[in-house]
Amino acid sequence: MDFFYEITVESTFYLWGSLLLLPLWIYSFVNHKGCRKEMIICGTLFGFAAILIAHNYAIHDYWSPPYIFNNVFYLEDFIYGFLFGGIAAEIFEITFGFKETKQNKKKKTFLLPIFLAITVLSFFLFVNLLGWNSIVAHIVPPLIIGLFCIFLRRDFLLPTILSGIIMLVITFLWQSLILAIYPNAIIDFWMIENLSGIFINGIPIEELIFAFALGFGASCFYELVMGYEYVKKTRSC
């Protein structure tokens, strides 16, 4: 088996499609230095999670993207998770000009294994036991985590909802751009027979729901765990 695919628009779709997020990530990182640490930490976490979830679930029942290393190394999964997850974690601060004040609330690091357990159990329950498409297990954990954040910190209600909506809009624009470049991307790489069949501007509604869920859950979990608060910035950070 060849180590590399032939380099074409089709064979590098996942790579260049993910890298279309890079300008937004760079803009956020450069212009909001107070967000950088969380973008790196959360992006790295989501990057490795994307590899594990894709390898064990998504590529078997949801989509089958090309990898430039011919399924030997999942570089694209990490890039996608790193960029998309890093943006989602800080999109509220970036969009509305807020920053975090440090540890004004008690840390809740005990929630980390709980959040991990919710994610693992969701995939086991929905996919392994019930046989549902793994996109359901992609969506449910961040929604539950976001609700946890709101329940424990009522001040997170607006940030979680707005972050979910913004990530949905970003995903709509991002994937519309992908389809403008490569109109057959969904047909070629998504397992359409396993989807709901509902498309918005050619984009599977599952993609948009997942984007909302990730923004909803990712936007405040780091602040909750670390005991941070949001305050309005008076000048650029």
C-alpha positions in Angstrom: 0.0 0.0 0.0 1.3 3.4 -0.9 2.1 5.7 1.9 0.8 8.8 0.1 -2.2 9.4 -2.0 -1.8 11.2 -5.3 -2.0 14.9 -4.6 -5.3 16.2 -6.1 -8.1 18.5 -5.0 -10.1 15.4 -4.1 -7.4 13.5 -2.3 -6.4 16.5 -0.2 -10.0 17.6 0.5 -9.9 17.1 4.2 -6.6 18.8 4.6 -7.3 22.0 2.6 -10.9 22.0 3.8 -9.7 22.1 7.4 -7.0 24.7 6.7 -9.7 27.1 5.4 -10.3 27.6 9.2 -6.7 28.7 9.7 -7.1 32.4 8.8 -9.8 32.8 11.4 -7.7 30.9 14.0 -4.7 33.1 13.2 -6.7 36.3 13.5 -8.1 35.2 16.8 -4.8 34.1 18.1 -2.9 37.3 17.0 -5.5 39.8 18.0 -6.6 38.3 21.3 -3.5 37.4 23.2 -5.6 36.7 26.4 -7.2 33.8 24.5 -4.0 32.1 23.3 -3.4 29.8 26.2 -7.0 28.4 26.1 -6.9 28.1 22.3 -3.8 26.0 22.5 -4.9 23.8 25.4 -8.4 23.2 24.1 -7.3 22.9 20.5 -4.8 20.2 21.4 -7.4 18.4 23.5 -9.9 18.5 20.7 -7.3 17.5 18.1 -6.4 14.3 19.8 -10.1 13.6 20.6 -10.8 14.1 16.9 -8.3 11.4 16.0 -9.7 8.9 18.5 -13.3 9.5 17.6 -12.7 9.5 13.8 -10.6 6.3 13.9 -13.0 4.4 16.1 -16.4 5.7 15.0 -16.9 8.5 12.4 -15.1 6.9 9.5 -17.1 3.8 9.9 -20.6 5.3 9.8 -20.6 9.0 9.1 -18.1 9.9 6.5 -15.0 8.6 4.8 -12.6 11.5 4.1 -9.2 11.0 2.3 -6.0 11.2 4.3 -2.8 12.4 2.7 -0.9 9.7 4.6 -3.3 7.0 3.2 -5.0 6.2 6.6 -1.7 5.5 8.2 -1.6 8.8 10.1 -4.6 11.0 10.8 -3.0 14.4 10.5 -6.2 16.0 9.1 -8.2 15.0 12.1 -5.8 16.7 14.5 -5.7 19.9 12.4 -9.5 20.0 12.2 -9.9 19.4 15.9 -7.1 21.8 16.8 -8.5 24.7 14.7 -12.2 24.2 15.2 -12.0 23.3 18.8 -9.6 26.2 19.6 -12.0 28.6 17.9 -15.0 27.2 19.6 -13.4 27.5 23.0 -12.8 31.2 22.7 -15.4 32.4 20.2 -17.5 34.3 22.8 -14.5 36.3 24.1 -13.3 36.9 20.5 -16.7 38.0 19.2 -17.9 40.1 22.0 -14.7 41.6 23.4 -14.7 39.8 26.8 -11.7 38.5 28.7 -11.4 36.1 31.6 -10.5 37.2 35.1 -8.5 34.5 36.9 -9.9 32.2 39.5 -12.6 34.5 41.0 -14.6 31.3 41.4 -13.5 28.0 43.0 -11.8 25.6 40.6 -13.8 22.5 39.7 -11.2 20.2 38.3 -13.1 17.2 39.5 -15.4 17.8 36.5 -12.8 16.8 34.0 -13.1 13.0 34.5 -16.9 13.5 34.7 -16.9 15.2 31.3 -14.7 12.5 29.8 -17.0 9.8 31.2 -20.0 11.5 29.6 -18.3 11.5 26.3 -17.1 7.8 26.5 -20.5 6.6 27.8 -22.4 8.5 25.0 -20.4 6.7 22.3 -20.8 3.4 24.0 -24.6 3.9 24.6 -25.6 5.4 21.3 -23.3 3.6 18.9 -22.2 0.3 20.5 -25.5 -0.5 22.3 -28.2 1.2 20.4 -26.5 1.1 17.0 -27.2 4.7 16.1 -25.0 6.8 13.9 -22.0 8.2 15.7 -22.9 11.8 14.9 -25.5 11.5 17.7 -22.7 10.7 20.1 -20.7 13.7 18.7 -23.6 16.0 19.5 -24.9 14.8 22.9 -21.8 15.2 25.1 -21.1 18.9 24.4 -24.8 19.7 24.9 -24.7 17.9 28.3 -21.5 19.6 29.2 -22.9 23.0 28.3 -26.0 22.4 30.4 -23.6 21.4 33.3 -21.9 24.8 32.9 -25.2 26.7 33.0 -26.5 24.7 35.9 -23.4 25.4 38.0 -22.8 28.9 36.7 -25.9 30.8 35.7 -23.7 33.6 34.2 -22.7 31.1 31.5 -26.2 31.0 30.0 -25.7 33.7 27.4 -22.1 32.8 26.5 -23.0 29.1 25.8 -26.0 29.9 23.7 -24.3 32.7 21.7 -21.2 30.6 21.2 -23.3 27.8 19.8 -25.1 30.1 17.4 -21.8 31.7 16.2 -20.1 28.3 15.6 -23.2 27.2 13.6 -22.9 30.4 11.4 -19.1 29.9 11.0 -19.7 26.3 10.0 -22.4 27.2 7.5 -20.1 29.8 5.9 -17.0 27.6 6.1 -18.7 24.6 4.5 -20.5 26.7 1.9 -17.0 27.9 0.9 -15.8 24.3 0.7 -18.8 23.3 -1.5 -18.1 26.4 -3.7 -14.6 25.0 -4.3 -15.6 21.3 -4.5 -19.3 20.9 -5.1 -19.3 17.1 -4.9 -17.6 17.0 -1.5 -20.7 15.8 0.5 -21.6 13.3 -2.2 -18.1 11.9 -2.4 -17.1 11.6 1.3 -20.2 11.6 3.5 -22.2 8.4 3.9 -25.4 10.1 2.8 -27.5 6.9 3.2 -26.8 7.1 7.0 -27.8 10.8 7.3 -31.2 12.4 7.9 -31.4 13.6 4.4 -31.9 17.2 5.4 -29.5 19.6 3.8 -29.2 23.4 4.1 -27.4 24.9 1.1 -26.0 21.4 0.5 -24.7 21.0 4.0 -26.0 18.1 6.1 -28.0 19.4 9.0 -26.0 17.1 11.2 -22.9 19.3 10.6 -24.7 22.4 11.7 -26.3 20.8 14.8 -22.8 19.5 15.8 -21.3 22.9 15.3 -23.9 24.5 17.6 -23.4 21.7 20.2 -19.7 22.1 20.2 -19.9 25.8 20.6 -22.5 25.4 23.3 -20.3 23.0 25.3 -16.8 24.1 24.5 -17.2 27.8 25.2 -17.4 27.7 29.0 -16.1 24.3 30.2 -12.5 25.6 30.6 -13.7 28.6 32.5 -15.9 26.5 34.7 -13.1 24.0 35.5 -10.5 26.8 36.2 -12.9 29.1 38.1 -12.6 32.0 35.7 -15.2 34.8 35.1 -15.9 36.9 32.1 -15.4 40.7 32.2 -15.8 43.2 29.4 -12.4 44.4 28.1 -11.7 48.1 28.2 -8.9 47.8 25.7 -7.4 45.2 23.4 -5.8 42.3 25.2 
